Amino acid sequence: MEIGFNWVLGLHSLIAFWRHFFDFISGTGHIMSVVSALDFTVTMVWLLVSLVLSFGALSTGFSSNISSRPALVHLGAILTLDSTIGKVAKVAMEAAVADVNSNYSILRGTKLVLTMQDSNYSAFLGIVEALQFMETGIVAIIGPQSSVLAHVISHVANELQVPLVSFAATDPSLSSLQYPFFVRAVQNDLFQMAAIAEIIDHYNWREVTAIFVDDDYGRNGVAALGDQLAERRCEVSYKAAMSTEMSRDDIADVLVKVAMMESRVLILHTYPELGLKVFDLAHNLGMTGAGYVWIATSWLSTVLDTDLSLPSVSMNSIQGVLTLRMHTPDSEKKRKFFYRWNNLTRENRSEDFGLSAYGLYAYDTVWLLAHAINAFFDQGGTISFSEDRRLTDVHGRNLHLKAMRIFTEGKLFLKNILQGNLTGLTGPVQFTSDGSLIHPAYEIINVIGSGFQRIGYWSNHSGLSVVPPETLFMNPPSRLSSNQQLHSVIWPGQTRTRPRGWVFPDNGRQLRIGVPNRVSYREFVSQTRGTDAIKGYCIDVFTAALNLLPYGVPYKFIPFGDGHTNPNYNGLVNLITTDVFDAAIGDIAIVTSRTRIVDFTQPYIGSGLVVVAPATKSNSRAVIWILEHRTNDEFRGPPKKQAITILWFSFSTMFFAHRENTVTTLGRLVLFIWLFVVLIINSSYTASLTSILTVQQLSSPIKGIESLMVSNEPIGFPRGSYAENYLSEVLNIPKSRLVPLGSAAEYEQALQAGPKKMGGVAAVVDELAYVEHFLSTRCKFTIVGQEFTDFGWGFAFPKDSPLAVDISTAILTLSENGDLQRIHDKWLTRRACSSQGVMIESDQLHLRSFWGLYVICGLACFLALLVYFISMIRHFCEELKSSDQSSSRSTHLQMFLSFVDEKEETTKIRSKRRRSEWSLNGNEKEDESMNGSKRKDVEMGLDNNIYDGN
């Protein structure tokens, strides 16, 4: 009795404190009426507590030594009983308590006693009710339903070590280490926001507007959404906070501001009552039509599941809306409970309402606690309470806080709750190491007509899918874009076409576009002197692209630069990141360092770096007949015919069209080598024969960027261009060699001066678009080597700007329909120099490129002729010796030429005949000699005989 009385006195003191506080802050108006109602409530509570204390009913709760398995175990619950969630949860929990108590195997004789308190949408009443529960010997509190209230009561639960198990508080911040005795028996909103972010990314939207209730539940939910979007390079571009106390006019004012924003993807994270009011007003403002995207968090699916007869006005305002519902796997147990639900709601109630996912989680929460209580008793746990010394040490107070006591073995009970492992209506009920339920998953619902359609699922395991998540849990996690699928959606406005998700903001502000104020190459972009007009090739491309957009874009050009020197383009791009400019238009090269801080459109012209250098004009520079003439009849005949044969054979072999056959070995050898040379020459010069032989080419001692890098000569570059950084930082060329130049005239002067004179350069490195324009009127220079970077020009916008995407699409359209080329020809048409002969390549082929082949061929011809002439001279000498004729040198030369022209076969026949005649003459002389000797011998014999006869 003393404890209960002291508690009531303390409660009266607390109410007196709040009365004085509210009087001090707000006077004695509406708040005083609330406090008066609280006085009445407290009076009734005091009477109830006094009655309970009189009968000693609380003796069980305050006993220090209770049996390990008492007859009753008390649980408390804090709900808002007439809310969409609260009325469903009350029926579900009552059914769960009845089912537990009717099943002896769960608590083995112990009965659960569940006491519910109605917070009536008041956080203050919820706190009072929680404090009241802490004095009644309960072992756990189910709830609270509100995340805001859960934040406050969790501090009390931590102090008194009484687990706070909520089936409805989804605020992500409640899972922190700050609230160890808070147990979330429902899905964390962190996963719901991850699902929404995945949907946003799936449809390629980059910005969203968040409309939320301005309390812990709303703010922390939107903060989690922002984090999840940031991981996917998306963002919450505008936040519209609302209060449950706002009038319709105030809500309408907030929605008008939302309508003026750029994003048309709206995320509504609030409570059911406020959410339906927002949709109703948005519908009246025309914000639920075509072009808008509305995604409501799970509150809307709860309304659709619970309110079986939602007014047609409300249904009309949510057509095409997407919402999420916590996914619970289909099971026989779940189906039976749905069949049973109608009977449960009709017992002593005047209205019918449907079963939502929150009702399923509320039912499973009771079973979770029942299993934890059973495990707690099995481990020898006892329900006992002790004084909190920190409360008893508080003196000089009238609150009598020592009435609240610590659950002695609350930590053991909490451990058994978190180690729970059962299969309920919601599927497997288990907790991860961070206190979240396993397998978080949501259904994605599209509101259509008088109902809704499920278009897919989201799970933390596999992302978006069109099959139930539980069928994918056995497979390895996969987030491949090809696997992320959803069924088609009917969007607001009864269209299946995916909304673009943004419009240009209708807030009266023009787009601030920075434009470089160039002093050179003004054809690209420049400000007309003395006026605000800006014109040029780049400006025409941009305006043509804007004309193709399906919406208007108000803008104004702002010159960037002093008008005396070309501006620094890096500085121009950086001003977009500091919100000085909303975009930058001009001849802006798309380089890596700039893409890190802004988004570029599709390139509208290619413009890599090239080398320009001074150019100078450069000008480019029959054996078989001899070898075959004496042997082959086809190379013989009258002198005129032989001359024609020499010319014809020389040219016909170039095309492998010669008719004459070669019969000599030396002729065939020379012809083989010559045909090989011809084959290579024809192959190499087929493509460029005309230009090599008919067009006068330009040449330069510099062959490209490679030759510049290895030399020590000065190199010119355009002042303010990225070329300087590229040459010094990428190619590692010393800055001492780099000479900044400001105009085309300075280019020309520096190139003509050359590297040996002060201010002169060996070459200039600049972007191709500028160089082509420069060379169009200056034919003494040329591009050498290849384009050694692959950059282009584009328009710069802030990161993730949807306007950059639409402009890129428009540029592609301009390219396809030819308008881009027509704009180019209008501003950048060449005038003086032809395009032919302007650009040369360092590795171009010339006739001198084949000097090695010519040497080989010439050497073969020379050797063949040498062997041939040696053979001819030897044969002629033999012929001359055999002829035994003496004549003058002129006669010998004439005889040699006749011998050379004579057919070899004739010579051979004559030589053979002469050898035969010589052999015959020799025999005759020998016979005559022998006959003479014999005759002489006879005569001598006769003479001897005559002498002897005398």
TANOR-V14459 format. One line per field, one symbol per residue. burial: b if it has 24 or more other C-alpha atoms within 12 Angstrom, else e. A space follows every 50 residues. Layout:
burial: ???
This chain:
burial: eebbbbbbbbbbebbeeebeeeeeeeeeeeeeeebeebbeebeebbeebb eebeeeebebbbeeeeebbbebbbbbbbbbeebbbbbbbbbbbbbbbeeb beeeebbbebbbbbbbbbbbbbbbbbbbbbbbbbbbbbbbbbbbbbbbbb bbbbbbbbbbbbbbbbbbbbbbbbbeeebbbbbbbbbbbbbbbbbbbbbb bbbbbbbbbbbbbbbbbbbbbbbbbbebbbebebbbbbbbbbbbeeeeee bbebbebbbebbbbbbbbbbbbbbbbbbbbbbbeeebbbbbbbbbbbbbb bbbbbbbeeeeeebbbbbbbbbbbbbbbbeeeebeebbeebeebbeeeee eebbbbbbbbbbbbbbbbbbbbbbbbbeeebbbbbbbeeeeeeeeeeebb bbbbbbbbbbbbbbbbbbbbbbbbbbbbbbbeeebbbbbbbbbbbbbbee bbbbbbbbbbbbbbbbbbbbebeeeeeeeeeeebbbeebbbbbbeeebbb bbbbbeeeeebbbbbbbbbbbbbbbbbeeeeeebbbbbbbbbbbbbeebe eebeeebbbbeeeebbbbbbbbbbbbbeeebbbbbbbbbbbeebbebbbb bbbbbbbbbbbbbbbeeeeeebbbbbbbbbbbebbbeeeeebeebbeebb eebeeeeeebebeeebbebbbebbbebbeebeeeeeeeeeebeeeebbbb bbbbbeebbeeebbbbbbbbbbbbbbbeeeeebeeebbbbbbbbebbbbb bbebbeeebbbbbbbbbbbbbbbbbbebbbbbbbbbbbbebbbbbbbbbb bbbbbbbbebbbbbeeeebbeebbeebbeeeeeeeebbbbbbebbbeeee eeeeeebeebbbebbeebeeebeeebeebbeeeeeeeeeeeeeeebeebb bbbbeebeeebeeeeeeeeeeeeeeeeeeeeeeeeeeeeeeeeeeeeeee
